[in-house]
Amino acid sequence: MANYIKNKELREEIIVCLEADELTPKAIDMFYLLVTHFGWNLKYKNPEDRKDCESQAMMDLYMYWRNYNPKYPNAFAYFTQLTKNGFAKGWRTIHPHKEIHISLSHGTIHSI
């Protein structure tokens, strides 16, 4: 397998998977490649955070791949968005949102 994913190949493979109602090893490899390449530009202080976010992204791809509608030609965009959402979900799980208060008069930020 190449070190990149072509939209046409991804779309064709997902259609095969939808018809069989299961992911093929090739589709799983494509998902793995998508997740690892997506995470390259993200910076993490803790390497375990990266692994957790990648795991969440893979889980989201696995959970929602059947929702892809083959009538739309851009499978790559659909699965990239699933990956992005998975990374964000993983990050929110690791680091729950804290309420932030900004004092404009003093120029300070306080988190609660």
N, C-alpha and C positions, 0 to 999 in steps of 0.2 A: 504494500500500500504506500502511496506517495505521502509526503509530509504536509500535504494540504488537501482540502476537500473541494471538489467541484460541485456546484449546485446541481447540475444535471445528474451526476452520479449519485449524489445524496438522495435526490428526489426519486430516482428510479429504484434505489435500494429500499427506501421507505415504502414505496408502492408495493414492492415484493413482500415486505414485512406485513403491511396491512392486509394483503390478500391471504397470507399464511397465518395471520393473527399472532405472530411472534417475531421477535427481533432476530436477525441473522447475525452471525459472528462479524460479518463485514460492517453491518450497521453499528454494532457495539464498538468496533474499532474506530469508526467515523466519529461516534459520540465522544470517545476517549480523546481523539485528536482535537476535536472541537473544544473540549473542556481545557485541555492542557495548553492549547494555543491561546485561548481567550485569557487565561490567567497569567500569561507572560508579562503583560504590561501592568499588572496590579502589584503593588508593593505591600508587604506584610512584615511587621516587626517579628512576629512569631511564625516560624515555618509550619507549625501545627495548625495555625489559623488558615493558611493556604490549603492544606490538605482537607480540613473540614469544609471549606467553601467549595473545593473541587468535588468532594463527595456529595455535597448537597446538590450541586449542579448536575452530576451524573444521575442522582436519584430523581431529580425533576425531569430529566430527559427520559429516563426509563418509565416514569409514571405518566407522562403526558404525550409520548410520541404518537399514540393512537388518535390524538385530537387533530393531527395534521390533516388538512383537506387537500387531496391531490389536485383539485381543480385550480388551486393557486400555484403558479409556477415556481415561486421562490421558497423552496424548502430550506435553503441555507439561512434566510432571514428568520424564518419561524424557529428553527433550532438554535440559532444564535441568541435570539431573544429568550428562549427557555433557559439557555445557559446563563445569560446575564441575570435573569431573575433568580436562578438557583444560587449564583454567587452572592447576590444581595440577601437572599433569604438566609444563607449560611452565616453571613456577616451579622445580620440582625439577631440571629440565634446566639452567636458567641458574645456579641457586644450589644445588649439591649439598649434601646434609646434612653438617654437621660434627658430630663428636662433642662434646658439651658436658658438662663436669664441674662440678658445683656443690658448693662447700665449705660445708656448713651451719655449721660451727664459726666460720668467718670471714665468712660471708655474701658470698662472692665467687663469680663465675662465670668459668670458664676454658674456652676453646674450643681444641681441638687440631686 
